Amino acid sequence: MSSRIDQRNRSVHPGQQPHVPKLSLSKLTMSLQLKYVIVTPARNEARFIELTLRSVVAQTVLPLKWVIVSDGSTDGTDDIVRQYAAQHEWIELLRMPERVERNFSGKVLAFNAGREKMAGLDYQVIASLDADITFDPDYFGFLLSKLAESPSLGVVGTPFQELSGQVYDYRFVSSEHVSGACQVFRRECFEAIGGYMPMKGGSIDHVAVISARMRGWQTRSYMEKVCTHHREMGTAQQGLLKARFNQGAKDYRIGNHPLWEVFRVAYQITRAPRLVGGLALGWGYVYGAIRRVKRQVSPELVKFHRTEQLGRLKKKLGMSVPADGNMFLAARGNGGQE
């Protein structure tokens, strides 16, 4: 099987030096024990999707099937995918009709349509992959080996970095958080949580990971690897402020604890755009509270999520956090030292 994989990879990049897998033989053997499939919802990703296609076809361990769901694309995305699908039988393009209403629920509809194409396939792992990221050739093999090592792992991934080189900051967020850029689920876990929940306001990926932990699965981002996010982020202050406001609104909708949000705002104040970015985030959260925006997640998930957040505050800050979270942190008598 491995020789077949190597041959297929070499055929994609004629003239290049053969890739020497970074995975050890034992890790590679473990990763081959699990068959995986990928679903990629994509809308107007012609600028970047070929980069993602090249990354996947170069993998040391290839997927059993990869369905790319074009969600009403009009920019040539479909043509690029068709070129690769013609060369690789395990790549399939699924064209969805263009929708009048555009919201985050559309990503779930596209993902579910792609997942339906996996019916009848024997696989143990399913990955949700964005159409604008790249990674090294043993990326999926590495993550599969982690799942093979620990049956209790339900979702795995890695941090992502922007083209500037800035990597997602895990100093405040737990390594249990798995970025939506590439989430790799054990199939049993994904089915146990009922898949992705359609949520017009977003945070679909975040809710899926919280749901997995709530049902007893472990989730983990591994810092040994990183994927690169190629989409240009807005640099205009107005764009950034709007993004921070929307993130604050999302934080409210998924039930972030108010005390957690205070520290989240304080942290964001130190990052560009300084002060106003953090304030925009906080206002988005407060605005949701004032408007009493309806949450699409269950009270059970909100309670679980808040309990986790208070626990992380206690661990990170070395301070006691009341179980009900109604009071601000009280410094311990030892000055916060363990």
N, C-alpha and C positions, 0 to 999 in steps of 0.2 A: 504493500500500500504506500509506504513512504517513498519508494522509487517512482511510483506513478505520480505522486504529489510533486516531487522535485521536477519531473519531466514537464508537467503542466506549467509549473511556475517559470521554468526556463524558456518555454515557448512564447511567453508573454513579453519577455524583454530580450530579444535577440541582440547579441553583441555585448551584453553585460557580463561581468564576472559572476560565476555561480555563487549563490548565497550560501554562506556557512551558518547554519542555525546557531543562535546563541543559547538555545535551550540545551541542557544536558541530555544525554541519551535517556536517562531515567525519567526526566520531566517530559520529554517528547513522547515516550512510551505511555506515560500516564495520560497525557492529553489526547492521545489517539484512542483511548478507551471510551471517550465521550464523543458522540456525533452531535454536531450543532448546525443550526439553521440561522439565517439572518433575515430580518425585515427592515427595509429602509423606506420610510415615507419621504417623498421628495417633491417639492414644488418650486419650479424655476430655479434649479440648481446647476445650470449649464456652466457657470463659472468655476465650480469646484468639484462637481461629482466625478469627473474623470480622475482627479487626484485620489478620491476615495476608492474608485474602481481599481486603480493601480495598486493601492495598498492591500486590498482584499485578495486580488488574484495572485499577489506575491507572497501570501501567507504560507508558512511552513506546513501548517495544518489547514486545509481548505474546508469550507462549509459543505454540508451535504446539499444545501440549496440556499440561494439568496434571491429573495423577491424584492425588487425595487418598485415601489408603488408611486407612480407619477400622479400626483393629486391635482390634475387639471393644468399641468405645466404648458406654457406657451412659448418657451424661450430656446427650444432645442435640446432640452434635457432628455427627452425620449430618444432622439436620434443617437445621442452619445451612448445611452444604455443599450440600444439595439445593436450597436457595433460590437460591444463586449458580449452580449448575449449570443450573438451569432458565432462567437469563437469559443464560448464556454457554456456547455449545456446545463450547468448548474445555476446559471444566472437567468432570471426571468423578469421581464418588464410587464407590469400590470398597470394598465391605463385606467384611471378613474375619471368620470365626467367632472367638468369644472363646476364647483358649487357657488351658488350666489352668496351664501353666508360664509364668512371666513372667521373661524375661531379655533381655539386649541382642541376642541372636540374633533375637528377634522383629522388631526393627526392620529387619533385613536381609531377613527373609522377607516383610515388608510391602512394603519397597522393591522387591524383585524381582517381587512380584506386580503392583505398579504399572508397573514397567518393561515387563512383558510386554504391557501394554496399548498400548505404543508400537510394537509389531511392525508393520512395513510402512510406518511413517512415515519421511519423509526429513528427518532432523535431524542436526546436527553437534555439538550441545552438550546435555548432560543435567545438570540441577541437582537436588541433594538439599536440600530446604528444610524446616526445622522449622516447626511450626504455632503458634509463639508469638513470632514476631519481626515487626518492621515496618521499612520502609525507604522512601527517597524515590522518586519516579516514574521517575527515570532510572538506578536502581540496576542493573538487569539490562543495560540498554543500555550502561552504563559498563563492566561486566565483559565483555560480549560484544566491545566495541571493543578491549579489551586482548588477548583471544584472537585477534581478527582481525589485530592488529598483529604478533603474535609466534607463528608456527606451533609453536615449541618449548614454549610454555606448555601444560601439561596440566591444571592445577587452579588456579582463582583464587577469591578471596573477599575479605572485608574484616574488620576487627576488629568486635566487637560491644560494645555498652555496656549496662549495667544501667539500670533506671529511675532509680537514684540518680545516674546520669551517669558512673559509673566505667567506664572503657574497658579492655578487655583489654590487659595490660601486655606490650609487645613489646621492652622493654629487655633482657630476658634471653633470651627466645625469639626465634628468627630469624623474619624476615618471610616465610620460606618456609613457615611453619606456616599452615594454612588452617582456620579454625574450622568445626566440624561444624554450626553453626547454618545456614549456607548454603555449600555447596560446589558450585562450578560446574566441571564436567569437560568437556574436549574428549572427544567420544564415542570417538575412537580410543584415547585414553589410558585411559578407563574400561574399555574392552573389553580392553586390553592387560594390565591388572592383574587381570583376572578379576572386576571389580566389587568390592562390599563383601564382606569375609570374615566369616562368622558367628562371633562370639566372645561367649560367654555373659558373660564378665567385663567387656565394654566395650572402649573405645579403638578401635572400628570405624573411625571417621572418621580418627583419627590414623594408623592402620596403612595406610589407603588412600593418604594423602598421602605417607607414607614410601615405599610401594611404587611410587608414580608416579616419585619421584626416583630410586629404585634402578634403574628401567628407562629412565632417561635423560631424563625429562620435567622441565621446570621447574615449580615451584609457587610461588604468590605471593599474599600478602595486600596489598591496596592501602590505604594509610592515608588517602587522599583522601576515602573514604566510610566509613560505619559503619552497621550495622543495630542495632536496639534489641531487647533481650531482655526480654520482659514477664513471664515467669514469676517469681513471688516466690521468692527464694532463702531457705533456712532461716536464721533469725537466732538460734535457740537454740544455745547453745554445744555441747550434745550433738549436735545435727544437723550442725553445722559440723565437729566433730571426727570424726564418722563419715564425712562426705564426704571429709575429708582422708586418713583412714586408707584408705578405698576407693581414693582416687587413688594413694596410695603403692603399693597392691597392683597397680593397673593398670600403674603405672610398671615394676614388676618383671616383669609378664607380657609386656610388649612389649619388654623387654630394655634398659631404661635403664641406662647405664653407672653403676656405683657412685659414681664420682667426680662425675659429673654430678648424681647424686641428693644428694650431700653439699651441693653448692652450691644445689640446689633447696630443700633443707630449710632451709639458712641464710637463703635469701631469704624463705621462707614464715614463718619465725620472726618476721620484722619486720612481718607483716601480721596482721590480726585473724583469730581470737583469738591475740594475740601469744604467742610461745613455744610454747604447747601445740598450736597448729595445725601448726606446723612439725614438732614432735615426733611428732604423730599421723601426719603424712605419712611421716616416716622410719620409724616403727614398722610402717606398712603395707607398706613396701618390705622391711624386715628380716623381717617375719613371712612374706612370700611366699618369701623366700630360705630361711628356716629350714624351712618346710614343703615346700620344693622344689616349689612349685606349677608344674605343667606349662604351658609356654608354647605358645600356639597359632600362633605365628609361626615362620617358618623360621629356622634358624641363619644363613642368608645375610642375612636382613633384620636380625637382631640385630647382626651384624657391621657391616653398612652403617650402621645407626642409631647405633651406638656411635662409629664413626669420625666421623660427622657431629658428634656431641655433643662429642667431644674437640677437633675442629677449631674449634667455636664457642667453647669455653672458651679456647682459645689466642688467638682473635681478640678476644674480649670483655675478657679479663683482661690481655692483653699479656704473657703468660707462656708458657714452653715446656711442652708437655704431652708426656710420653713416648708414643711410638706405641702401646705395649702397654697404657698406662694403669695400670700396676701401681704406679707411684710417684705421690706427690702432686706438685702443681705446683712447679717449680723457678724461682725468680725469675731473670730475665735480668740480666746485668751492667749494663744501661743503666737499671735501675730500672723496667722495664716500659714505657718510652717508645718509641714507634715511631721 
